[in-house]
Amino acid sequence: MKKIYLLILMFACFFSGYSQEKVAKKQRYTNYRALLTRPGKDTIPQKDIEDLRLYPNPVTKGTVAIHSRKNLPKEISIYDVLGKEVLRTRINGKTLNVSELNSGIYIIKVTEINNTSTRKLVIK
């Protein structure tokens, strides 16, 4: 009789462990960050500006020409290598005056309507 109880206990342990393993494989993890944040302007995917060109690069005479396919008004932000914004402006034409910036390497962020592109800008 003790052997039968022992066998029943062993089978119960074996099958209960097997069922728990199946449940663990089907468990899904919740992305709590997605639940807490609402989609905003930063989470909407943005396209690059078509045919964006900056020249001359490196800049030597204090102005840089910014061309794109549509040539619409552009919002320009320039950041230094530490990520500090050093210049923010809006241009309607194609030239940007950067003569007030020191020589160095910068990141230029160009926004045209809802499209944004970033490039490296070198000023000598």
N, C-alpha and C positions, 0 to 999 in steps of 0.2 A: 504494500500500500504506500509506503514511504517513497518507493521508486516511482510510482505513478505520479504522485504529487510533485516530486522533483522534476520529472519529465514535463509535466504541465507547466510548471514554473519556468523551466528553461525555454520552452516554446513561447510562452507569453512574453518573456524578456526579449527573445529574438524577434518576434513579430512586432512588438511595440517599438523597438529600436528601428526596425525597417520602415514603419509608417512615419516615424518622426523624420527620418532622412528624406523621405519623399516630400513632406511638407516643407522642410528647410530649402529644398531645391526650388520650390515654387514661390518662395517668399520674395516679394519685390521691395526694393528700397525706395523710400519717398525722398524726392529732392525738395527739402524744406526751403532752400534758398529761392527756388522758383516759386514756391507758394507765398513767400513773404514779399517778394519784389513784384512790382507791377511793370509791365512793359512801358518803357518811356522812350525818349528820343535816343538815348544811348544804346538801347537794345534793338532798335530797328536797323536791319542791315542796310548799309549805304553802298552805293556803287562808286567806283572810281570815276573821275572826270575823264571823258574821252579825249584822247590826243593832247594831254596836258604837257606843255613844254616850257621849261625855264631856261633862259639864256641871257647873257653869258653866265656860265657857272664853271669856274669861280668868278665872282663879281669883282671887278677892279675899278670901275668908274662910278660906283654908288647907285646905279640903277639896274634893275633886272626886269626883263620882259617876260610876261606870263601870258601864254597863248593856250587856248583850248578850241575845240571844234565849234562850240556855240558862241564863244566870246561874250558871255553874259556878265553882269556885275559880279564881283568876287569878294568874299570876306577872307582876309589874310591874317593868319596868326603865325608869328615866328617865335620859336623856343630855342633857348641855348641848350648845351649838352646836359645840363643838370635838370632840365625840364621846366625852367622858369620862363614864363612868357615875357619876351622883351619888346614885342611890337604887335599891335592889333590895329588893323585898318580895313577899310573897304575901298576898292578901286572899281571905277567904271570903265577905264581904258585898259591898256595893256602894260603899262610901266609902273613899277613900284620903286620908290626912293628908299634905299637902305643905307644912305650915306651916314646916318647917325649911329649905325651899329659898328662895334669894334671888329677887327679882323678875327676870324675864327670859323668854326663849323656850327651851323644852325640847322634846325628842322623847320621847314615851312609847311604849314597846313593851309590848303586852299579849298574853300567851300564855294560851290556854284550851285544855287538852288538847294537841292537835297543831296547832291553828290559831293564827296570829300576825297581829297588825295593829299598825301604827304610825300615830301621829297627832302633830300639833303641839299643844303645850300651852303656854299663855301664863299666867304668874303675875305679878300686879300687886302 
